[in-house]
Amino acid sequence: MLPTDLPVQEVVGGVLEGLDNGREVVLAAPPGAGNTTLVLLGAGWRHDGRILVLEPRRLAARAAAHRMASLLGEEAGETVGYRIRMEHRVGPGTRIEVITEGILTRMIQADPGLSATACVIFDEFHERSLHADLALALVQDVRSALRPDRLLGRRGARPGRPAPGGIRPHPHTGSR
């Protein structure tokens, strides 16, 4: 069962609307506000491919996938799965796949258009690294050359600070 009392609940609709309209969206919310779980689990709007969620660390990827799966009453690898170096739990029914930046780089090498992907969400993007910046550049390249309709969302900008990469937030993306 999805929690309904988290601070980010009031802006989830605006974030999903922005992503559905093909816009880049930045969601800035404090830890524990529900920004990872509620936005992604509310993304029933994507029936045309997997939603990839980039986490900066393997532990975070595994934990986020297990948390979302437990909220759905499932095990990781069913609707929500993860893929990290030397470990994966995904299946044919996986719709949300939590991955690290290195996995995304390999996915783009294998499929430059990310044809089975509906959207890429950069979680915890304020934790800047060379790998995260490379992943962002690769996804923006895929988006501009092959997939101008959609593909990019970001979460994790610090509240009150500008988002990295010059992205202007959608007006409905703040949370208390």
N, C-alpha and C positions, 0 to 999 in steps of 0.2 A: 504494500500500500504506500502510495506516495504521500509524503508529509505535505500539509497545506498551510503550515504556520511559519514557514521560513521567509525571511525578509525579501528574497529575490522573487517570491511568488507574484508580487504586484507588477513586475516588469517582464515576466516570461512571455506574455502575449505579444508585447512589442518587439522583443528579441526574435521570436519565431516569425513574426510578420516580416521583419527586416530581412531575415535569412531567406524566407520564402519568396520575397521580391528580388532576390539576387544581389542584395546589398552586403557590403562588408559591415559587420557589426562588432562593436566592442562592448563587453559587459564588465563593468568595474564594480566589484562587490567584495566585502571582507570575507575571510575564511569562515566557513560554517554557515554561510547565508543560503546555501542550496544552489549556488551558481553552476556547479558541474552536474549534479544529479537532476535537478528539476528541469533545466533547459534541455538537456539531452533526452531525458525520459519523456518530456513533453513533445519531442520531435516526431510525432506520428505523421507529420506532414511530409516526410521523406519516404516514399515508397519506391523510388527509382534508383536506389543504390544504398550502399553502406555509408554510415556517418563515421568518419575517422576522427578520433580525438587524440591529439598529441599531448603527451605528458613529458616533462623534462627528465624524469627519472623512472627506472624500471619499477621500483617499489611503489611509486605514485600511480603508475599505470595499472599495476596489478590490484592495488587497493581500490582505485576508482571503479574498475570493472566489477570487482566483488561487491562493492557497496551498491552499485546500480542494479546488479543482478539480484541481490538480496531484497531490494525494495520491490522488485517485480515478483519475488517469491521463487526465484530460479537460481540455478548454479551458473557461475561464469562459464561462458562458452555456448550458452543458448542464445537469447536475444542480445545479450551484452557479453562481449568477449574481450580478450586482450592478446597482443602479440608483442613480445619483447625478445631480446637476444637469448637464444637457446631455450625458449619456453613460449608456448602459445596455447590458448584455450579458445578456439573459435570453431564454429560449425556451419553447416549450410543455412541455418536459420538466424545466424548472427547478423544483426542490423546495425549495432553500434560496436565499433572495434577501437579499443584504447591501445595506442601504440606509442613508441618512442620515435624521436626524429630520425635515428638511423634506420629504423624499419621503413619509415616513409620514403627515405632516399632510395632504398632498395625497391620499394613498390613502384616508384616513378621510373626507375631504370627498367623494370620489367614491363610496365604499362605507362608510357609517357603521357597518355591522356587521362589516366585514372578513370577508365571507362566504367568501372563498377562502383564508383564513389559518387555520392550525392553531395557531400559537404565535408570540409576539413575544418575542425575546430582546434585552435591553438589554446590549450588550457595552460594556466600559469605562465602566460607569455611575458610577464614582467621579470621573470627569472631569465634574463637574457644570456645567450650563449652563442658561440659560433654555430653550433648544430641547429639551434632554433632559428637563427637568422638565415642559414642556408635553406632550411625547410621552408621558411616563409618565402624566400626568393624563388625556390623551385615551384611552389604552389602558385605564386603570382604569375610565373612564367607559363605554367600549364593553363591557368585561367585566362590570361590575355591571348595566348596563341590558339588554344583548342577549346576552352570551355568558358566563354565570356558570360554565360547565363548565371553561373553560381560557382560555388566551391569553397568559399572562404568565410570563416567566422573566427573571431578571437575572443578569448576570455582571460581575465587575469590582470588587466591593467590596474594599477593601484588607484583607488578612489581619490579624486582630487588632483591627479597627475595626468598629463597628456599620454595618449597611447603611443607605443613605439611604432615607427614606420609611417607616421603622418596620417593615420586613419582617423577620420572624424567620427565620433560615436553617434549612433542613432539616438534621437532625443529620449527614447524610452529605455535606456540601458543602465541607468544608475540604480543603486540599491543602498538602503541604509542598514 
